[in-house]
Amino acid sequence: MRGVDNLSDLLKIFYFSLFLSILWIIPRTDLIFQWIISYSWYSGAIITSLVLVFWGLHWIKGRKSQRENAKGEELNIQKLEG
């Protein structure tokens, strides 16, 4: 069962490195919050513009699918009548 031991050792190393990275981040959370607050106008504008772009793309895609569905229904009606 040497392969299982190697896997558990790798998991221990992974968890320990994750623990160390959390210890490195905790004292810097204050700096992260300061940066977010100082750039809140910029980040708010960026987030708003991204949401609007994705909403616009979704709206365009919906309109395109409506047109394709309408054309498909017209073709089906013509096939049934003709």
ChimeraX attribute file (.defattr): number of C-alpha atoms within 10 A of each C-alpha:
attribute: neighborCount
match mode: 1-to-1
recipient: residues
	/A:1	5
	/A:2	7
	/A:3	8
	/A:4	9
	/A:5	10
	/A:6	11
	/A:7	11
	/A:8	12
	/A:9	12
	/A:10	12
	/A:11	12
	/A:12	12
	/A:13	12
	/A:14	12
	/A:15	12
	/A:16	12
	/A:17	12
	/A:18	12
	/A:19	12
	/A:20	11
	/A:21	11
	/A:22	11
	/A:23	11
	/A:24	11
	/A:25	13
	/A:26	11
	/A:27	10
	/A:28	11
	/A:29	11
	/A:30	11
	/A:31	12
	/A:32	13
	/A:33	11
	/A:34	12
	/A:35	11
	/A:36	14
	/A:37	12
	/A:38	11
	/A:39	12
	/A:40	12
	/A:41	11
	/A:42	12
	/A:43	13
	/A:44	12
	/A:45	12
	/A:46	12
	/A:47	12
	/A:48	11
	/A:49	12
	/A:50	12
	/A:51	12
	/A:52	12
	/A:53	12
	/A:54	11
	/A:55	12
	/A:56	12
	/A:57	12
	/A:58	12
	/A:59	12
	/A:60	12
	/A:61	11
	/A:62	12
	/A:63	12
	/A:64	12
	/A:65	12
	/A:66	12
	/A:67	11
	/A:68	12
	/A:69	12
	/A:70	12
	/A:71	12
	/A:72	12
	/A:73	12
	/A:74	12
	/A:75	12
	/A:76	12
	/A:77	11
	/A:78	10
	/A:79	9
	/A:80	8
	/A:81	7
	/A:82	6
